[in-house]
Amino acid sequence: MLGFRQALQIVEFINRHERAAMIAAHCDYGVSRSGAVAAFAGQVLGAALEKEAEGKNRLVYRRLMLAQAVYRLKAMDVAGVARALQLLVRKT
């Protein structure tokens, strides 16, 4: 399972590479965690997914959204925190 520290590392990575032309998410054991990461990245970056994330792990997705709110709070981006929390509530 994805711990909060790992979620925050993923969030930091995605935010550092927000101008990247492509971000790939993969998992050695299945699709649910990587699907959640891909769906999260698409949502946060406002990007369309090349392939829809089927069977994404909802717990992992929610943990990433919460980590995004914490990340934005650390950066004192109040609007970003509000947006992340709204997405978290809407997607659960």
PDB file as gemmi writes it, atoms N, CA and C in Angstrom:
CRYST1    1.000    1.000    1.000  90.00  90.00  90.00 P 1                      
ATOM      1  N   MET A   1       0.846  -1.181   0.000  1.00  0.00           N  
ATOM      2  CA  MET A   1       0.000   0.000   0.000  1.00  0.00           C  
ATOM      3  C   MET A   1       0.890   1.241   0.000  1.00  0.00           C  
ATOM      4  N   LEU A   2       0.341   2.316  -0.416  1.00  0.00           N  
ATOM      5  CA  LEU A   2       1.064   3.580  -0.516  1.00  0.00           C  
ATOM      6  C   LEU A   2       0.938   4.345   0.797  1.00  0.00           C  
ATOM      7  N   GLY A   3       2.065   4.585   1.449  1.00  0.00           N  
ATOM      8  CA  GLY A   3       2.077   5.371   2.675  1.00  0.00           C  
ATOM      9  C   GLY A   3       2.028   6.860   2.370  1.00  0.00           C  
ATOM     10  N   PHE A   4       1.735   7.656   3.402  1.00  0.00           N  
ATOM     11  CA  PHE A   4       1.622   9.102   3.182  1.00  0.00           C  
ATOM     12  C   PHE A   4       2.953   9.708   2.748  1.00  0.00           C  
ATOM     13  N   ARG A   5       4.053   9.230   3.299  1.00  0.00           N  
ATOM     14  CA  ARG A   5       5.369   9.759   2.904  1.00  0.00           C  
ATOM     15  C   ARG A   5       5.616   9.504   1.420  1.00  0.00           C  
ATOM     16  N   GLN A   6       5.268   8.299   0.947  1.00  0.00           N  
ATOM     17  CA  GLN A   6       5.418   7.989  -0.480  1.00  0.00           C  
ATOM     18  C   GLN A   6       4.498   8.877  -1.322  1.00  0.00           C  
ATOM     19  N   ALA A   7       3.279   9.088  -0.830  1.00  0.00           N  
ATOM     20  CA  ALA A   7       2.333   9.950  -1.553  1.00  0.00           C  
ATOM     21  C   ALA A   7       2.906  11.353  -1.695  1.00  0.00           C  
ATOM     22  N   LEU A   8       3.497  11.865  -0.639  1.00  0.00           N  
ATOM     23  CA  LEU A   8       4.081  13.204  -0.684  1.00  0.00           C  
ATOM     24  C   LEU A   8       5.268  13.245  -1.652  1.00  0.00           C  
ATOM     25  N   GLN A   9       6.052  12.178  -1.719  1.00  0.00           N  
ATOM     26  CA  GLN A   9       7.167  12.124  -2.667  1.00  0.00           C  
ATOM     27  C   GLN A   9       6.643  12.157  -4.108  1.00  0.00           C  
ATOM     28  N   ILE A  10       5.570  11.436  -4.368  1.00  0.00           N  
ATOM     29  CA  ILE A  10       4.972  11.431  -5.712  1.00  0.00           C  
ATOM     30  C   ILE A  10       4.451  12.814  -6.057  1.00  0.00           C  
ATOM     31  N   VAL A  11       3.764  13.444  -5.115  1.00  0.00           N  
ATOM     32  CA  VAL A  11       3.220  14.789  -5.315  1.00  0.00           C  
ATOM     33  C   VAL A  11       4.353  15.776  -5.609  1.00  0.00           C  
ATOM     34  N   GLU A  12       5.418  15.708  -4.838  1.00  0.00           N  
ATOM     35  CA  GLU A  12       6.552  16.611  -5.061  1.00  0.00           C  
ATOM     36  C   GLU A  12       7.160  16.385  -6.441  1.00  0.00           C  
ATOM     37  N   PHE A  13       7.292  15.127  -6.842  1.00  0.00           N  
ATOM     38  CA  PHE A  13       7.839  14.807  -8.161  1.00  0.00           C  
ATOM     39  C   PHE A  13       6.958  15.394  -9.268  1.00  0.00           C  
ATOM     40  N   ILE A  14       5.673  15.169  -9.175  1.00  0.00           N  
ATOM     41  CA  ILE A  14       4.748  15.649 -10.215  1.00  0.00           C  
ATOM     42  C   ILE A  14       4.766  17.169 -10.282  1.00  0.00           C  
ATOM     43  N   ASN A  15       4.762  17.822  -9.140  1.00  0.00           N  
ATOM     44  CA  ASN A  15       4.777  19.286  -9.143  1.00  0.00           C  
ATOM     45  C   ASN A  15       6.100  19.853  -9.650  1.00  0.00           C  
ATOM     46  N   ARG A  16       7.211  19.158  -9.395  1.00  0.00           N  
ATOM     47  CA  ARG A  16       8.508  19.607  -9.923  1.00  0.00           C  
ATOM     48  C   ARG A  16       8.574  19.475 -11.444  1.00  0.00           C  
ATOM     49  N   HIS A  17       7.812  18.525 -11.988  1.00  0.00           N  
ATOM     50  CA  HIS A  17       7.865  18.255 -13.422  1.00  0.00           C  
ATOM     51  C   HIS A  17       6.577  18.669 -14.127  1.00  0.00           C  
ATOM     52  N   GLU A  18       5.933  19.701 -13.623  1.00  0.00           N  
ATOM     53  CA  GLU A  18       4.642  20.109 -14.178  1.00  0.00           C  
ATOM     54  C   GLU A  18       4.721  20.585 -15.622  1.00  0.00           C  
ATOM     55  N   ARG A  19       5.891  20.944 -16.080  1.00  0.00           N  
ATOM     56  CA  ARG A  19       6.047  21.392 -17.475  1.00  0.00           C  
ATOM     57  C   ARG A  19       6.510  20.264 -18.408  1.00  0.00           C  
ATOM     58  N   ALA A  20       6.637  19.071 -17.888  1.00  0.00           N  
ATOM     59  CA  ALA A  20       7.090  17.934 -18.697  1.00  0.00           C  
ATOM     60  C   ALA A  20       6.072  17.616 -19.786  1.00  0.00           C  
ATOM     61  N   ALA A  21       6.555  17.178 -20.904  1.00  0.00           N  
ATOM     62  CA  ALA A  21       5.672  16.816 -22.015  1.00  0.00           C  
ATOM     63  C   ALA A  21       4.914  15.525 -21.713  1.00  0.00           C  
ATOM     64  N   MET A  22       5.510  14.648 -20.896  1.00  0.00           N  
ATOM     65  CA  MET A  22       4.870  13.371 -20.597  1.00  0.00           C  
ATOM     66  C   MET A  22       5.345  12.870 -19.236  1.00  0.00           C  
ATOM     67  N   ILE A  23       4.435  12.286 -18.503  1.00  0.00           N  
ATOM     68  CA  ILE A  23       4.770  11.591 -17.257  1.00  0.00           C  
ATOM     69  C   ILE A  23       4.191  10.189 -17.374  1.00  0.00           C  
ATOM     70  N   ALA A  24       5.010   9.183 -17.119  1.00  0.00           N  
ATOM     71  CA  ALA A  24       4.548   7.791 -17.191  1.00  0.00           C  
ATOM     72  C   ALA A  24       4.411   7.238 -15.777  1.00  0.00           C  
ATOM     73  N   ALA A  25       3.332   6.504 -15.543  1.00  0.00           N  
ATOM     74  CA  ALA A  25       3.122   5.837 -14.249  1.00  0.00           C  
ATOM     75  C   ALA A  25       3.018   4.348 -14.515  1.00  0.00           C  
ATOM     76  N   HIS A  26       3.774   3.556 -13.771  1.00  0.00           N  
ATOM     77  CA  HIS A  26       3.721   2.110 -13.956  1.00  0.00           C  
ATOM     78  C   HIS A  26       3.915   1.424 -12.621  1.00  0.00           C  
ATOM     79  N   CYS A  27       3.501   0.185 -12.556  1.00  0.00           N  
ATOM     80  CA  CYS A  27       3.592  -0.592 -11.326  1.00  0.00           C  
ATOM     81  C   CYS A  27       3.973  -2.017 -11.700  1.00  0.00           C  
ATOM     82  N   ASP A  28       4.858  -2.615 -10.933  1.00  0.00           N  
ATOM     83  CA  ASP A  28       5.290  -3.982 -11.214  1.00  0.00           C  
ATOM     84  C   ASP A  28       4.214  -5.029 -10.922  1.00  0.00           C  
ATOM     85  N   TYR A  29       3.279  -4.717 -10.038  1.00  0.00           N  
ATOM     86  CA  TYR A  29       2.336  -5.723  -9.571  1.00  0.00           C  
ATOM     87  C   TYR A  29       0.909  -5.557 -10.053  1.00  0.00           C  
ATOM     88  N   GLY A  30       0.596  -4.538 -10.792  1.00  0.00           N  
ATOM     89  CA  GLY A  30      -0.786  -4.384 -11.227  1.00  0.00           C  
ATOM     90  C   GLY A  30      -1.050  -3.000 -11.763  1.00  0.00           C  
ATOM     91  N   VAL A  31      -2.304  -2.599 -11.742  1.00  0.00           N  
ATOM     92  CA  VAL A  31      -2.678  -1.328 -12.340  1.00  0.00           C  
ATOM     93  C   VAL A  31      -3.332  -0.367 -11.370  1.00  0.00           C  
ATOM     94  N   SER A  32      -3.766  -0.813 -10.219  1.00  0.00           N  
ATOM     95  CA  SER A  32      -4.592   0.063  -9.382  1.00  0.00           C  
ATOM     96  C   SER A  32      -3.812   1.240  -8.808  1.00  0.00           C  
ATOM     97  N   ARG A  33      -2.597   1.014  -8.313  1.00  0.00           N  
ATOM     98  CA  ARG A  33      -1.812   2.135  -7.767  1.00  0.00           C  
ATOM     99  C   ARG A  33      -1.325   3.048  -8.879  1.00  0.00           C  
ATOM    100  N   SER A  34      -0.794   2.472  -9.933  1.00  0.00           N  
ATOM    101  CA  SER A  34      -0.308   3.307 -11.030  1.00  0.00           C  
ATOM    102  C   SER A  34      -1.466   4.038 -11.703  1.00  0.00           C  
ATOM    103  N   GLY A  35      -2.611   3.391 -11.763  1.00  0.00           N  
ATOM    104  CA  GLY A  35      -3.803   4.054 -12.309  1.00  0.00           C  
ATOM    105  C   GLY A  35      -4.204   5.252 -11.465  1.00  0.00           C  
ATOM    106  N   ALA A  36      -4.111   5.110 -10.152  1.00  0.00           N  
ATOM    107  CA  ALA A  36      -4.430   6.217  -9.252  1.00  0.00           C  
ATOM    108  C   ALA A  36      -3.435   7.360  -9.417  1.00  0.00           C  
ATOM    109  N   VAL A  37      -2.157   7.021  -9.546  1.00  0.00           N  
ATOM    110  CA  VAL A  37      -1.125   8.045  -9.736  1.00  0.00           C  
ATOM    111  C   VAL A  37      -1.343   8.766 -11.070  1.00  0.00           C  
ATOM    112  N   ALA A  38      -1.650   8.009 -12.116  1.00  0.00           N  
ATOM    113  CA  ALA A  38      -1.894   8.616 -13.433  1.00  0.00           C  
ATOM    114  C   ALA A  38      -3.119   9.534 -13.394  1.00  0.00           C  
ATOM    115  N   ALA A  39      -4.193   9.072 -12.772  1.00  0.00           N  
ATOM    116  CA  ALA A  39      -5.407   9.896 -12.673  1.00  0.00           C  
ATOM    117  C   ALA A  39      -5.127  11.154 -11.859  1.00  0.00           C  
ATOM    118  N   PHE A  40      -4.379  11.016 -10.775  1.00  0.00           N  
ATOM    119  CA  PHE A  40      -4.009  12.168  -9.951  1.00  0.00           C  
ATOM    120  C   PHE A  40      -3.173  13.165 -10.750  1.00  0.00           C  
ATOM    121  N   ALA A  41      -2.161  12.669 -11.435  1.00  0.00           N  
ATOM    122  CA  ALA A  41      -1.289  13.554 -12.219  1.00  0.00           C  
ATOM    123  C   ALA A  41      -2.091  14.286 -13.289  1.00  0.00           C  
ATOM    124  N   GLY A  42      -2.974  13.569 -13.967  1.00  0.00           N  
ATOM    125  CA  GLY A  42      -3.805  14.206 -14.981  1.00  0.00           C  
ATOM    126  C   GLY A  42      -4.688  15.285 -14.394  1.00  0.00           C  
ATOM    127  N   GLN A  43      -5.262  15.013 -13.237  1.00  0.00           N  
ATOM    128  CA  GLN A  43      -6.136  15.983 -12.574  1.00  0.00           C  
ATOM    129  C   GLN A  43      -5.361  17.223 -12.145  1.00  0.00           C  
ATOM    130  N   VAL A  44      -4.240  17.014 -11.483  1.00  0.00           N  
ATOM    131  CA  VAL A  44      -3.448  18.129 -10.957  1.00  0.00           C  
ATOM    132  C   VAL A  44      -2.836  18.963 -12.078  1.00  0.00           C  
ATOM    133  N   LEU A  45      -2.349  18.300 -13.114  1.00  0.00           N  
ATOM    134  CA  LEU A  45      -1.682  19.000 -14.202  1.00  0.00           C  
ATOM    135  C   LEU A  45      -2.646  19.478 -15.277  1.00  0.00           C  
ATOM    136  N   GLY A  46      -3.906  19.071 -15.167  1.00  0.00           N  
ATOM    137  CA  GLY A  46      -4.879  19.461 -16.189  1.00  0.00           C  
ATOM    138  C   GLY A  46      -4.592  18.820 -17.524  1.00  0.00           C  
ATOM    139  N   ALA A  47      -4.093  17.593 -17.489  1.00  0.00           N  
ATOM    140  CA  ALA A  47      -3.701  16.894 -18.717  1.00  0.00           C  
ATOM    141  C   ALA A  47      -4.603  15.694 -18.960  1.00  0.00           C  
ATOM    142  N   ALA A  48      -4.830  15.407 -20.206  1.00  0.00           N  
ATOM    143  CA  ALA A  48      -5.606  14.226 -20.572  1.00  0.00           C  
ATOM    144  C   ALA A  48      -4.710  12.996 -20.480  1.00  0.00           C  
ATOM    145  N   LEU A  49      -5.300  11.886 -20.081  1.00  0.00           N  
ATOM    146  CA  LEU A  49      -4.557  10.634 -20.019  1.00  0.00           C  
ATOM    147  C   LEU A  49      -4.557   9.976 -21.382  1.00  0.00           C  
ATOM    148  N   GLU A  50      -3.415   9.420 -21.769  1.00  0.00           N  
ATOM    149  CA  GLU A  50      -3.335   8.695 -23.039  1.00  0.00           C  
ATOM    150  C   GLU A  50      -4.210   7.451 -22.970  1.00  0.00           C  
ATOM    151  N   LYS A  51      -4.209   6.828 -21.796  1.00  0.00           N  
ATOM    152  CA  LYS A  51      -5.036   5.636 -21.574  1.00  0.00           C  
ATOM    153  C   LYS A  51      -5.767   5.836 -20.248  1.00  0.00           C  
ATOM    154  N   GLU A  52      -7.079   5.662 -20.265  1.00  0.00           N  
ATOM    155  CA  GLU A  52      -7.867   5.862 -19.049  1.00  0.00           C  
ATOM    156  C   GLU A  52      -7.418   4.915 -17.944  1.00  0.00           C  
ATOM    157  N   ALA A  53      -7.360   5.427 -16.731  1.00  0.00           N  
ATOM    158  CA  ALA A  53      -6.928   4.644 -15.573  1.00  0.00           C  
ATOM    159  C   ALA A  53      -8.084   3.758 -15.103  1.00  0.00           C  
ATOM    160  N   GLU A  54      -8.079   2.519 -15.539  1.00  0.00           N  
ATOM    161  CA  GLU A  54      -9.130   1.583 -15.163  1.00  0.00           C  
ATOM    162  C   GLU A  54      -8.829   0.992 -13.790  1.00  0.00           C  
ATOM    163  N   GLY A  55      -9.823   0.915 -12.944  1.00  0.00           N  
ATOM    164  CA  GLY A  55      -9.663   0.277 -11.653  1.00  0.00           C  
ATOM    165  C   GLY A  55      -8.676   0.969 -10.738  1.00  0.00           C  
ATOM    166  N   LYS A  56      -8.634   2.306 -10.820  1.00  0.00           N  
ATOM    167  CA  LYS A  56      -7.677   3.014  -9.977  1.00  0.00           C  
ATOM    168  C   LYS A  56      -8.008   2.782  -8.504  1.00  0.00           C  
ATOM    169  N   ASN A  57      -6.993   2.728  -7.697  1.00  0.00           N  
ATOM    170  CA  ASN A  57      -7.135   2.526  -6.264  1.00  0.00           C  
ATOM    171  C   ASN A  57      -7.603   3.833  -5.637  1.00  0.00           C  
ATOM    172  N   ARG A  58      -8.840   3.841  -5.143  1.00  0.00           N  
ATOM    173  CA  ARG A  58      -9.432   5.074  -4.608  1.00  0.00           C  
ATOM    174  C   ARG A  58      -8.714   5.562  -3.357  1.00  0.00           C  
ATOM    175  N   LEU A  59      -8.247   4.646  -2.518  1.00  0.00           N  
ATOM    176  CA  LEU A  59      -7.522   5.049  -1.310  1.00  0.00           C  
ATOM    177  C   LEU A  59      -6.219   5.744  -1.685  1.00  0.00           C  
ATOM    178  N   VAL A  60      -5.502   5.194  -2.645  1.00  0.00           N  
ATOM    179  CA  VAL A  60      -4.254   5.808  -3.103  1.00  0.00           C  
ATOM    180  C   VAL A  60      -4.542   7.179  -3.704  1.00  0.00           C  
ATOM    181  N   TYR A  61      -5.587   7.286  -4.507  1.00  0.00           N  
ATOM    182  CA  TYR A  61      -5.950   8.569  -5.122  1.00  0.00           C  
ATOM    183  C   TYR A  61      -6.265   9.609  -4.054  1.00  0.00           C  
ATOM    184  N   ARG A  62      -7.069   9.236  -3.061  1.00  0.00           N  
ATOM    185  CA  ARG A  62      -7.412  10.182  -1.990  1.00  0.00           C  
ATOM    186  C   ARG A  62      -6.170  10.578  -1.189  1.00  0.00           C  
ATOM    187  N   ARG A  63      -5.282   9.621  -0.944  1.00  0.00           N  
ATOM    188  CA  ARG A  63      -4.055   9.922  -0.204  1.00  0.00           C  
ATOM    189  C   ARG A  63      -3.185  10.901  -1.000  1.00  0.00           C  
ATOM    190  N   LEU A  64      -3.128  10.742  -2.307  1.00  0.00           N  
ATOM    191  CA  LEU A  64      -2.377  11.673  -3.147  1.00  0.00           C  
ATOM    192  C   LEU A  64      -3.012  13.069  -3.121  1.00  0.00           C  
ATOM    193  N   MET A  65      -4.331  13.139  -3.146  1.00  0.00           N  
ATOM    194  CA  MET A  65      -4.998  14.437  -3.098  1.00  0.00           C  
ATOM    195  C   MET A  65      -4.742  15.125  -1.762  1.00  0.00           C  
ATOM    196  N   LEU A  66      -4.752  14.368  -0.683  1.00  0.00           N  
ATOM    197  CA  LEU A  66      -4.450  14.942   0.625  1.00  0.00           C  
ATOM    198  C   LEU A  66      -2.995  15.405   0.676  1.00  0.00           C  
ATOM    199  N   ALA A  67      -2.092  14.604   0.131  1.00  0.00           N  
ATOM    200  CA  ALA A  67      -0.677  14.999   0.082  1.00  0.00           C  
ATOM    201  C   ALA A  67      -0.499  16.260  -0.761  1.00  0.00           C  
ATOM    202  N   GLN A  68      -1.288  16.411  -1.808  1.00  0.00           N  
ATOM    203  CA  GLN A  68      -1.236  17.619  -2.642  1.00  0.00           C  
ATOM    204  C   GLN A  68      -1.636  18.839  -1.817  1.00  0.00           C  
ATOM    205  N   ALA A  69      -2.663  18.692  -1.002  1.00  0.00           N  
ATOM    206  CA  ALA A  69      -3.090  19.801  -0.139  1.00  0.00           C  
ATOM    207  C   ALA A  69      -1.985  20.163   0.849  1.00  0.00           C  
ATOM    208  N   VAL A  70      -1.346  19.169   1.433  1.00  0.00           N  
ATOM    209  CA  VAL A  70      -0.240  19.408   2.368  1.00  0.00           C  
ATOM    210  C   VAL A  70       0.929  20.077   1.645  1.00  0.00           C  
ATOM    211  N   TYR A  71       1.235  19.603   0.447  1.00  0.00           N  
ATOM    212  CA  TYR A  71       2.317  20.185  -0.357  1.00  0.00           C  
ATOM    213  C   TYR A  71       2.053  21.664  -0.625  1.00  0.00           C  
ATOM    214  N   ARG A  72       0.838  21.975  -1.026  1.00  0.00           N  
ATOM    215  CA  ARG A  72       0.480  23.372  -1.310  1.00  0.00           C  
ATOM    216  C   ARG A  72       0.498  24.209  -0.042  1.00  0.00           C  
ATOM    217  N   LEU A  73       0.067  23.623   1.062  1.00  0.00           N  
ATOM    218  CA  LEU A  73       0.082  24.335   2.336  1.00  0.00           C  
ATOM    219  C   LEU A  73       1.514  24.665   2.740  1.00  0.00           C  
ATOM    220  N   LYS A  74       2.423  23.702   2.542  1.00  0.00           N  
ATOM    221  CA  LYS A  74       3.837  23.946   2.841  1.00  0.00           C  
ATOM    222  C   LYS A  74       4.378  25.100   2.004  1.00  0.00           C  
ATOM    223  N   ALA A  75       3.873  25.238   0.786  1.00  0.00           N  
ATOM    224  CA  ALA A  75       4.312  26.307  -0.108  1.00  0.00           C  
ATOM    225  C   ALA A  75       3.505  27.588   0.126  1.00  0.00           C  
ATOM    226  N   MET A  76       2.579  27.532   1.087  1.00  0.00           N  
ATOM    227  CA  MET A  76       1.689  28.653   1.404  1.00  0.00           C  
ATOM    228  C   MET A  76       0.868  29.094   0.193  1.00  0.00           C  
ATOM    229  N   ASP A  77       0.497  28.135  -0.615  1.00  0.00           N  
ATOM    230  CA  ASP A  77      -0.349  28.372  -1.781  1.00  0.00           C  
ATOM    231  C   ASP A  77      -1.787  28.091  -1.353  1.00  0.00           C  
ATOM    232  N   VAL A  78      -2.434  29.081  -0.766  1.00  0.00           N  
ATOM    233  CA  VAL A  78      -3.764  28.892  -0.198  1.00  0.00           C  
ATOM    234  C   VAL A  78      -4.778  28.488  -1.270  1.00  0.00           C  
ATOM    235  N   ALA A  79      -4.690  29.093  -2.434  1.00  0.00           N  
ATOM    236  CA  ALA A  79      -5.618  28.734  -3.518  1.00  0.00           C  
ATOM    237  C   ALA A  79      -5.394  27.288  -3.946  1.00  0.00           C  
ATOM    238  N   GLY A  80      -4.141  26.851  -3.993  1.00  0.00           N  
ATOM    239  CA  GLY A  80      -3.827  25.469  -4.360  1.00  0.00           C  
ATOM    240  C   GLY A  80      -4.349  24.483  -3.328  1.00  0.00           C  
ATOM    241  N   VAL A  81      -4.253  24.840  -2.046  1.00  0.00           N  
ATOM    242  CA  VAL A  81      -4.788  23.984  -0.979  1.00  0.00           C  
ATOM    243  C   VAL A  81      -6.291  23.851  -1.137  1.00  0.00           C  
ATOM    244  N   ALA A  82      -6.960  24.966  -1.341  1.00  0.00           N  
ATOM    245  CA  ALA A  82      -8.416  24.941  -1.497  1.00  0.00           C  
ATOM    246  C   ALA A  82      -8.818  24.083  -2.688  1.00  0.00           C  
ATOM    247  N   ARG A  83      -8.110  24.219  -3.810  1.00  0.00           N  
ATOM    248  CA  ARG A  83      -8.419  23.447  -5.009  1.00  0.00           C  
ATOM    249  C   ARG A  83      -8.199  21.953  -4.768  1.00  0.00           C  
ATOM    250  N   ALA A  84      -7.093  21.601  -4.114  1.00  0.00           N  
ATOM    251  CA  ALA A  84      -6.801  20.193  -3.833  1.00  0.00           C  
ATOM    252  C   ALA A  84      -7.857  19.600  -2.905  1.00  0.00           C  
ATOM    253  N   LEU A  85      -8.260  20.351  -1.894  1.00  0.00           N  
ATOM    254  CA  LEU A  85      -9.276  19.841  -0.973  1.00  0.00           C  
ATOM    255  C   LEU A  85     -10.633  19.710  -1.655  1.00  0.00           C  
ATOM    256  N   GLN A  86     -10.974  20.656  -2.535  1.00  0.00           N  
ATOM    257  CA  GLN A  86     -12.227  20.541  -3.294  1.00  0.00           C  
ATOM    258  C   GLN A  86     -12.219  19.301  -4.167  1.00  0.00           C  
ATOM    259  N   LEU A  87     -11.117  19.031  -4.831  1.00  0.00           N  
ATOM    260  CA  LEU A  87     -11.014  17.837  -5.671  1.00  0.00           C  
ATOM    261  C   LEU A  87     -11.095  16.571  -4.823  1.00  0.00           C  
ATOM    262  N   LEU A  88     -10.486  16.616  -3.652  1.00  0.00           N  
ATOM    263  CA  LEU A  88     -10.522  15.461  -2.748  1.00  0.00           C  
ATOM    264  C   LEU A  88     -11.960  15.163  -2.348  1.00  0.00           C  
ATOM    265  N   VAL A  89     -12.709  16.173  -1.980  1.00  0.00           N  
ATOM    266  CA  VAL A  89     -14.090  15.970  -1.558  1.00  0.00           C  
ATOM    267  C   VAL A  89     -14.953  15.529  -2.728  1.00  0.00           C  
ATOM    268  N   ARG A  90     -14.745  16.121  -3.892  1.00  0.00           N  
ATOM    269  CA  ARG A  90     -15.548  15.800  -5.068  1.00  0.00           C  
ATOM    270  C   ARG A  90     -15.308  14.373  -5.560  1.00  0.00           C  
ATOM    271  N   LYS A  91     -14.074  13.873  -5.455  1.00  0.00           N  
ATOM    272  CA  LYS A  91     -13.716  12.579  -6.016  1.00  0.00           C  
ATOM    273  C   LYS A  91     -13.967  11.407  -5.060  1.00  0.00           C  
ATOM    274  N   THR A  92     -14.347  11.655  -3.823  1.00  0.00           N  
ATOM    275  CA  THR A  92     -14.542  10.541  -2.880  1.00  0.00           C  
ATOM    276  C   THR A  92     -15.959  10.052  -2.896  1.00  0.00           C  
TER     277      THR A  92                                                      
END                                                                             
